[in-house]
Amino acid sequence: MSNALNHTEAITELILLAASKRLLKKAVYSKPADKTLFKSVLTLRGNGDSLFLQIERFHKDNKVTHKNFHTDDKDALCSFAEGYGQINLITSEGECELRTSSSGKATLLGADKLRRKLSSGSGEQIAPISNNREKQYILDGSEPFLRYLDVSDEKGRVRDRKQSKFRQINRFLELIRDVEDKLPKGELRICDLCCGKSYLSFAVYHYFANVKGYRVSMTGVDLKPDVIEHCNKTAKALGFNGLEFLCGNIREYTPEVLPSLVISLHACDIATDLVLEKAAEWNTDVILSTPCCHHELNHNIHCPELSFVTDYSMLRQKLCDAATDALRLCRLEAHGYTVMALELIDPEETPKNVMLRAVRKKNFRSDSAEAIEKKERYLAAKAFLCQGKDLDAFRF
């Protein structure tokens, strides 16, 4: 048995021993072989005598996934640990660390001392984390704008029928917080295009103006005059003086001051493309857009190589959903953005759960080799999917 395998088995045994005596605080698995991960963290979970070990895997695309282990499943935990170059075990009796070099040589520090202390079992027991604990959100439901929008009642309790909307709003704010450092400090210009009922407009304005203390000028734009009138009345009633709503077609809208942040939630079909086109045209620093329905490509796809998918209507739609968003990201890359597709909310709550995020690169030149390569990639992808046709919504 190799040196690394011996040490991996030894630290895994210590993790299980600490868990059995309820002395485990956490184990941190870092330097993963899987480069899509930052790290993973193991904790003891459950209620009463029903205990298990849970691994939270932190991905570089900001997602967190989970994997559970029985408290006596040494083989499975050892197998998991082999994917990491460093493991730090933290208990109420002390710590130990496993390091593995690039050549595969492993060093286990503090294990013997920790084993003796854990075996004595005299340390302070750590209560397992309840697996039913409530998620800590940016908003808690008591915010005046949530009560005014009827997301919460007068006591600040989120209404049962609005729980999904509340989670959606908080998740959107979490994604904004992740890119806040890419935005100007102190003063911020924001546009919400195809804003609809504007739950996000009010939430984003509240976050920057009231939570973070920015000076905010924000405009929501939509085609429905009754909705716009209601949103303006709501903004005035809330004292959101930097928030306004305009009725109009976003094709024809150009703000006097170009925004640093453009957001859009569920703009239907090619309206999402118009949002992205406008934002890229304005050289917006950050774009966050959650598409709604996808019809344009589904009606125009012509790709014999993919006929084994497109011959089946449901699979054709799923393919076109993914391909449409991929084309959107390719086009934004060609315009100088670093892009990513993220999950907005649990797909069980809504199928419209994809967030397209774009952050503009500094000093990007449209005539650079990178820009030309990205543009050619985008055009080639579009040509492959629509051989002999064109897409009005995807003109470069």
Order of alpha helices (4+ residues) and beta strands (2+ residues): alpha-beta-beta-beta-beta-alpha-beta-beta-beta-alpha-alpha-alpha-beta-alpha-beta-alpha-beta-beta-alpha-beta-alpha-alpha-alpha-beta-beta-alpha
